[in-house]
């Protein structure tokens, strides 16, 4: 039996199809995920991927989709061009439909830019879903706390770096480098900045248990 040769055109078409599915799904995920500071603080994941992972997936497969569409057009240009010419002849006769479709697109774009309903409602719904997440997640005690170095973070808590690192080691969390961000320290230990903060609260001085209001505005 003769072995079938690799069908490059089918490969291109299927790659475009799978890329489109992944783009659509990852776009839906990013539409509903919590805000960056909440996701990073609580180490939010969906299907094992963090928000940053989903953003990377969405971006990479966006490029994959565009590249393979271009390849598809290149290899099928001789059959696509006559089709386009036929459709242009048909559409040039449909002048009313052409102008109406153009008007609809312009109205949608204008309404979106001006944040008018119902277009603004789509984004409002996304924001509503995003804002609902913190109710089930621990809030960071200051804005973007996970981006601070571990050393700076514990200083804000009124702790000495060595003491905090030794305490966390007893809890099974290694501080490899105090200059690493709190997020990186958490990632290396497969935990969240929120959990590290919860543990450190056991040894935080009483006056530092509730951060001063100015800390919320400093970052």
LINLIN-V729061 format. One record per backbone hydrogen bond with DSSP energy under -0.5 kcal/mol. CO is the residue of the C=O (numbers start at 0). NH is the residue of the N-H. If there is no record, write none. Layout:
CO|NH ; CO|NH
This chain:
5|7 ; 6|10 ; 7|11 ; 8|12 ; 9|13 ; 10|14 ; 11|15 ; 12|16 ; 13|17 ; 14|18 ; 15|19 ; 16|20 ; 17|21 ; 18|22 ; 19|23 ; 20|24 ; 21|25 ; 22|26 ; 23|27 ; 24|28 ; 25|29 ; 26|30 ; 27|31 ; 28|31 ; 28|32 ; 34|38 ; 35|39 ; 36|40 ; 37|41 ; 38|42 ; 38|43 ; 39|192 ; 40|193 ; 43|50 ; 45|48 ; 48|45 ; 49|53 ; 50|54 ; 51|55 ; 52|56 ; 53|57 ; 54|58 ; 55|59 ; 56|60 ; 57|61 ; 58|62 ; 59|63 ; 60|64 ; 61|65 ; 62|66 ; 63|67 ; 64|68 ; 65|69 ; 66|70 ; 67|71 ; 68|72 ; 69|73 ; 70|74 ; 71|75 ; 73|76 ; 75|78 ; 75|79 ; 76|80 ; 77|81 ; 78|82 ; 79|83 ; 80|84 ; 81|85 ; 82|86 ; 83|87 ; 84|88 ; 85|89 ; 86|90 ; 87|91 ; 88|92 ; 89|92 ; 89|93 ; 92|94 ; 93|97 ; 94|98 ; 95|99 ; 96|100 ; 97|101 ; 98|102 ; 99|103 ; 100|104 ; 101|105 ; 102|106 ; 103|107 ; 104|108 ; 105|109 ; 106|110 ; 107|111 ; 108|112 ; 109|113 ; 110|115 ; 111|114 ; 115|118 ; 115|119 ; 117|121 ; 118|121 ; 118|122 ; 119|123 ; 120|124 ; 121|125 ; 122|126 ; 123|127 ; 124|128 ; 125|129 ; 126|130 ; 127|131 ; 128|132 ; 129|132 ; 129|133 ; 131|134 ; 132|135 ; 133|136 ; 141|144 ; 143|146 ; 144|147 ; 145|182 ; 147|181 ; 148|152 ; 149|153 ; 150|154 ; 151|155 ; 152|156 ; 153|158 ; 154|157 ; 156|204 ; 159|163 ; 160|164 ; 161|165 ; 162|166 ; 163|167 ; 164|168 ; 165|169 ; 166|170 ; 167|172 ; 168|171 ; 171|173 ; 173|175 ; 176|179 ; 177|150 ; 179|149 ; 180|184 ; 181|185 ; 182|186 ; 183|187 ; 184|188 ; 185|188 ; 185|190 ; 186|189 ; 191|195 ; 192|196 ; 193|197 ; 194|198 ; 195|199 ; 196|200 ; 198|201 ; 199|202 ; 199|203 ; 204|207 ; 205|208 ; 208|210 ; 211|214 ; 211|215 ; 212|215 ; 212|216 ; 213|216 ; 213|217 ; 214|218
